[in-house]
């Protein structure tokens, strides 16, 4: 069922769209390669990672902190503003209710547990990153929330009665109070339906906040975009970097980086602290659930680095 969903989503988008990566290329896998992957794949070993209740003590505190909720979803509180990244609280990352990637873990907290949200950032329109049911709940509960989306996705939110939307192209910036938010390029692609392949953009978000620079890399294969981001915007204090959904690498490497590449991204960004995401929540590809964390730890040991780690959902990191 997992492979049927992926094959369906990739197959229906053979029509080229308007956006390309910074290298001028589009990621467009031939259908025969999809069949090759399906023929040679094996079901991963699914492990159910633990969750934490730490968020219950932090959620109403006056301190600055962030919480990994799962996948690419972080709740960040900085200088009295609350930011949600790629929020998905739904049971499945899918356009369908009955099939598609199902959560391996329950979300440690729900939208109704959050006292306030000021800003929501969306990296791209894939269903595991742009989840309309979650966005509608957030929009309904928090009347003053602002949504930051890639260029081309605004109409999708408007169609679902969500407003106060900013759509940005790469390197566009918007300032809100003491925050400056920049949309940055990464190497990926977009599509939700039959005729919309690459008709909206994809990217990461660099947030310059009082005392902290925070970077969320979205979903990406390894590329020079991270070196460019560092050159233009400087070193983030905190970087959220994807480490999963890479196997088989012959098929996935353009779109999703492996843990070793994620470590290199943290070096390219010169990030003070990095945290792995995009693992352990949905079984999207063929690697075992815990493999990204294990490979990350092995690579950090090889390189003698200690500034990159993973969290468990619901765990709180307080900011100095």
N, C-alpha and C positions, 0 to 999 in steps of 0.2 A: 504493500500500500504506500509506503514511504517513497519508493522509486516511481510508482505510477504517478504520484502527485508531482514530483520533480520533473519527470518526463513531460507531463501535460503542460506545466507552466512554461518550460523551455521551448517545447515544440510549437506552441501557439503563437510565439512571437517572432516569426521569421521575417516580418516586415521591418526594414531599417527605419530608424527614427533620425532625429536631427542632431543629437549630441554625441560627441566622441570623447575619448580620454585625451589627456594632454599630449600623449605621443601620437595623436591623430588617428588612433585605431579604435575600432569597436570590438567588444567581446561577443563573438557570434559563433557558438559551437555548432558544427554540422550535426544533423540528426543521427548520422551513422556513429558518431562518437558517443552520443547519448546511449545508443543501443549497445555499444561496446562496453561502456561503463556498467550498464544494467546486467549484461551477460556475465561480466567478470567480478561483480561486486559480491560482498558477503555482508550479512547483517552484523552491525557492531554490537559489542557487549555494552549493555546499557546499565550504568550505575547511577544510583539516585543520590545526589550529593545532599549533604545536610543543610539545614537552614538555621538562621539565628533569630532570636527575639530581641536582640540588642536595640533594634530600631524603636521599640516601645519606649525606651528611656530617652532617646535622642529626639524624637519627632517634634516635641514641643519645647525643646531647650533653646536657649539663646545662643548657643555655640554654633560655629560653622562646622559643617560635616558633610559627608556624602555616604550614600548607602547603595550597594549593588542590589537591585531587585531581581536581576536575571537577564540573560542574553545581553543586549546592548542598552538596557534600561538602568539608568542611575538617577537617584534623587539627590540633588546637590543643594545645600543651603549655604549661601555666601552673602555676607553683609545684608542680612534680612531679606534677600531674594531667594526664591526657591525655583530650581530649574529641574525639569524632567527631560531626559534624553531618550529618544526612540521608545516611547512608552508602549509596552504591550503587556496587558493584563489578561488577555483572552486565553482560553484553553488551547486553542490551535493557532498556528501561524499559517493561515490558509484563507482563501475566499469561500471555503466550504465549511459547513458546520459539522459534517459527519466524517470527513477524512482530510488528510494533510497532517503535517508535523504537529504532534501533540506534546504538551508540556510534560517534561520528565519530573518536574518539581512544581508544587504549588507556589504562587507568588507569596512571599512572606508578609506582604501588606497589600491592601487594595487602595483604589482611588479614594474611597470614603475614609480611610485612615489618615489621609494627608490633610493637614489643616489649611494649607494654601499652596497654590502653584502660580508663579508669575510668568514663567517662560517655558515653552516646550520647543525642543529642537528635533527635527526629523532629518536623518541623513540621506534617505532615498525611499523609493516607494514600494520596495518589496514587502511582502505581507508580514515578515518577521521584524520589520522596522517601522512601517507605517500601518498601524492597526486602527482602522476607523472606529470600531466599537469603543476602544479605549479613549480615543481622541474625543468622541462624542460625550463620554462620561466626564472627561476633564473639562470640556467646554461648558457643559451644563452646570457642573459644581462650582467652577471658578470663573466668575463673570468677567474678570479683568485680565485673564491669562492671554498672553501673546504667543502665536504659533510661528515658528521660523521653519520654512520649508525650502527645498530646492526649487529653482525656477522650473515651472511646468506643473507643479503639484498643487498650486493654489486652487485651481478650479475643482479639484477633487474634494477638497475640504469645504469649499463653498457649496458644492452639490449636496453635502451632508450637513448643511446648516451650521457650519463652524465658521466663525468670523474672527476678526482681528489677526489677520494673516500677513506675514512678510515673506515674499518669495525672493530668493537671492541667486545670483550667478556667482561663479567662482571669484573670489577676492572682493566681492561686495561686502560692505560693512554697514552696520546700523548701531547707533548708540542709544541706550536706554538708561537714563540716570547716569550712574557711574560705571556702567558696563558697556564695553564695546564688543560686538559680536561679528565675527568674520567667517564667511563660508569659504572653505578651502578645497582644492581639488584632491581627489583620490582616484585610484584605478578601479572602476567597477562598471555597472550598467544599470538600467532600470526597465521595468515592465510590470504591469498588473493584469493586462488583458490581451486581446487578440491583435489589436492594431496600434499599440502604443509603445512599442519597443524603443527605448532611448529617446522618447519624446519628453521626458523630464530629466533633470540633472541628478547628480549624486555627489556626495562629498563629506567632509568633516567640518566640525565647528570649533573655532578657536575663540574662547571667551576670556577677555581681559577684564577682570574684576578687581575691586580694591584688595590689594595684598596678594592676589593669586592670579596666575594665568592658567586656564584649564583648557585642555584639548581633547575632543572626542573624535576618534578617527573614523567613526561610522563603520563601513564595510569595504574592504579593499584588498587587492593583491599588492605585492610589494612593488614600489615604483620610486622614482626620484621626487615625487610630489612632496614627500615628507621633508626632504632636504630643502626644497623650495619653501615650504611652510616655515621651517626654522629660519631660513635666510630672510624672509619677509616679515615675520612676526616675532621671532625670538624663541627662547626656550620656555616651554610650559613648565609650571611647577608640578602639575598633575596631568598625566596623559592616560586616557582610556584607549586600549589598543586591542583589536580582535586577535584571538589566538586559535580559533577553531574553525570547523567546516572546510577542511583542506584536502580530505582524502576521497578519491584518488588524486594525487597532486598533478598528474599529467593532464587531468581534466580541469581541476579547480584552481590551479596556481595563479592564473591571470586575475581571478576574482577574489580569492581568499588567501591570505598569507598563512604560513605555518608558524609554529612557535619560535623557531630560530629566526625567521624573517621578522617576526614581531619584536624580538630583542634588538635586531638591527634598526628597526623603526625607532625604538626608544633612543638608540644612539644617534640616529640621524636628526631627531628632534632635540637632542641634548636635554631630554626630560629629567627633571630632578627625581620624580617618582612616577612609575608606570604601573597600571593595573590591567590585568587580562580580562577580556570580556568575550562575548560571542562563543561561549562554550557551556556545556553542562545543562542547558535549558531545553533545547530542541535537538532531536537527532536528524540533522539535515543531510549529513554525508556519512562516509563509511568508517571513520575512525571511532575507536571506543570512547565512551563519554569522558573518562579520566585521562586519556592520552595527552590532550593539549597541556594540561597542568603538569604532567610528568615530564613531557619534553621541554616545557618552559624551564622547569627547575634544573634539568640536566644541562641545558644551554647556559643558564646563568652560572652554574658551577664551573662549566668549561671556560667561561669568559671572566670568572671571578667577579661577578657583579651581584649587588644586593639591593638594587633600587627598583626591581620589577617583581610583582607578586600577584597572586590571585586572592579573591575573597570568597566567602560563602554568602548566598542571598540573605539579606537582612542584617548582615554585619555592618557596623558603623566605623568609619574612619573620621576621627575628629581632626580638624585643621588647626595648626598652631596659630 
